[in-house]
């Protein structure tokens, strides 16, 4: 068990992104079917939301289902879709009561119409919440996100509303699925793997990366507080030297 570190009162990330990895391995270690790990992971989601809420994080983005996850066994995919559907129906009211706005990013076209409807209903129910944004990435891929942003801009050029030379990194960023939100400051991946797996490729350009060996169902309150404390201890330079950053902080 990880020892809890003191969470620094300053330098709280505005936006935390998490790759929730290790559900299947958690279940396998307990001789349980893979879906049992995903069900157990729901408690970790609740724990992380609570910690982020308390710390006054503004946005939490969770990588729930990647565009590559369709390649998994059909029974696992089906079980995941059922779990997602039930979680949307069960949690939307609770999120709204806690002033948490739910947003879902990704290509929804491949999901069953009933699941798409549940997504819209959950988003609509929490649309008025403004304390905290919970963003779920479902059938999402960073390459897809950049491609759809480029297509959107290409249509503007084709329609004569935009010139190619008007396209800047800042403009393209506004066309991403997360374009109206602050960029992630911290990206956490559980499960011991050290890669970002096509998650928020553009958005993570200057994010701090934090890797935990804990499987996702075991990543609870203390583990999340440790990640925030680690982030608070880092110096973010964005291409500058340490001396420049320190001098700017003294101004």
N, C-alpha and C positions, 0 to 999 in steps of 0.2 A: 504494500500500500504506500502511495506517495505521501510524504509528509507535507502538510499544508504550509505554504509560505504566507508571509504577511502581504496582503494586497495593498499596494501603494495607493494613496488617495488621489494622486495626480497621474497624468499620462495614461488615462483610460482610453482605449481605442474606440473611435466612433463606430467602426464597422468591423465585426468579427465574422470570418467565413470559416466553416468547418467541413472537412471531408470525414464523414462518419464511417470509418473502416474497421473491420474486424468482427462484424456480427456473425458471419458464418463460422469463423475460426473459434469464436467464443462458444457457439453451439456445439461444434464438433468436439471441442475439448470436454464437453459435458455429455457426449454421446446423444445429442439431441438433433432433430432436423434443423436445417439452416434457418427456416422461418422463425424458429423459436428465438434465435439470436436477434432477428429484426424486431420481434415483439418486445424482447427485453430491452432493446435499444430505445424504445419509446420513453422509458423512465429516465434514461440519460438525456434525452431531448428536453424533458421537463426540467431536469436539474440544471442544465446549461442555460435554459431560458431564465430560470429564477436567478442565477448568478449574474447574468448579463443585465437583467432588469434592475437588480440591486445596485450594480456597479455603474448604472446609467449609460451603458452602451446604447447607441441609437439604433443600430441595425445588426441583426444576426442572420446570416445566410447559411443554410444547411444543404449540403449536397446529398439529396435523398435518392436520386435515380439518374444515372448518366445515360447518354445516348448509346453507350456501348453495353449497358446492362441488359439490353434486350437479348443479347447472345447467351445469357444464362439459361439453365434448364427451364423448360416451359412451366413446370409445376411451381418452381420458385418465383418466377415472374408473376404468375397468376396469384400466388399467395401474397406477394408484395403489393400488387394492385388492390387486392381485397383489404389489406391492412391499411393502405393509404386512404382508400375510400372510407373505411370505418373511422379512421383517425380524424379525417376532415369533418365528418358529421358529428363526432363526439367532442372535438376540441374547439371548434369555431366559436361556440357560445362562451366557453371559458376564456378564450383569448379576448373576445370583445369585452367581457366583464372586467378584464384586467387592462383595458385600454391598449391592447396589442393589435396592430394591423397585420393581417396576413396577405402576403403576395406570393404568387407562384410564377417562376420564370422557366422558360424552356419551350420546346415545340410540343404543343398539346395535341396536335392532329392525330397522333398514333394511339392516344388513349381512347378507351371506350366512351361513347357519348354520355353515359350515365356518370362516369368519373369526371368528365369535362364539366358537366352540369354541377356536380358537387364542388368542384374547384371554384366555379363562378359564384355559387351561393355562399361559400365560406369567405371569399374575398369581399363580396357585397355586404355580408353581415358585419365584417370588421372594418369596413371602409372608413368609418368615422373615427376610428381610434388613432391617437396621435402621440402616445407616450413612447412607443417602441415598434419597430418594424421587424417582423419575422418573415424572412424570405426563403421559400423552399425551391430548390433547383430540381426540377423533375423532367426527365427526358431532355436534359440540358447537356451541352458540350461547349467548351470555350471556342472551338473552331466554328461551330454552328453559329454562335453568338456574333463573332466577328464577320462571318459571311453574310448573315441577315442584315447587319448594320451596313455593310458594303452594298448590298442589293438595294436597300432603302435609299442610300445616297445616289446610287446609279439611276434609280427611277427619277429622282429629283433633277439630275443632270439631263436625263432623256426628255423630261417634261420642260426643260428650259428654265427651271427655277433656281438652278445652281450651276456654277462653272466648276470644272475639274480642279482648277487651282484654288477654289474656295474650300476644298476639303482639307481640313487640318486634323491632327490627332484629337484636338479638343472637340471638334464637330463630330467626328466618328464616335467618340466616347459617349456623346449624348444619345446616339442611336443604339447603343448596346441595351440589353435587357435591364441593366441596372443604371441606366444613364441619368436618372434623376436623383440618385442616391450618392452619398459619399463613397469614395473608393475604399476597399477593405484595407485596414491598417494591420490586421493580424489574420493569418491563415493557420488553422490548426489541423493536423491530420493525426488520427489515432491509428492503432493497429501495428505500429512499428515500421510501416513503409515510408520511404523518403522520396515521394514524388507528388505532383499535383494532379495527374491523371485527367488532363483536359478540362480542368475546372477554372473558370474565370481567368483565362489566359491573359487577356489584356489588363484586366482590373488588378491583378496581383503583381504588376510590374515592380512596385516598390513596397509591397506588403512584407511584414516580418513573418517568417515561417517558424512554426513551432511543431515539433514532432513528439508524439507520446507513444510509448510501447503498450499502453493499455488498450485493450479491445474496447470498441465503442460502448457496449453495455456497462462497462466498468468505469467509464469516464463520467464521474458524477461531480458533485459540488466542489470538493477539495481539489480535484484535478483541474477543474475550470479556473478556480481561484489561483492555482499555481501558474497556469498559462498566462493569466492577466498580470500576475506579479512579475513573471519573466519578461513580458512585454514592457512593463513599466521600467524595468532595469536597463533597457536597451537605449542606445543613442541612434536616432534615425537621422541619417545624413543627406539622403537624396542627392548624392553625387558630390556634396561638399566635403571639406575636411572637418575633423573634429574641432579644430581651432575656430573655424568659421561658424560652426553650429553653436559653440560655447559663447563666442563673441556676440552672436545674434540674440542669444538667450539673455545676455546681460543688458541689452539695449532697452 
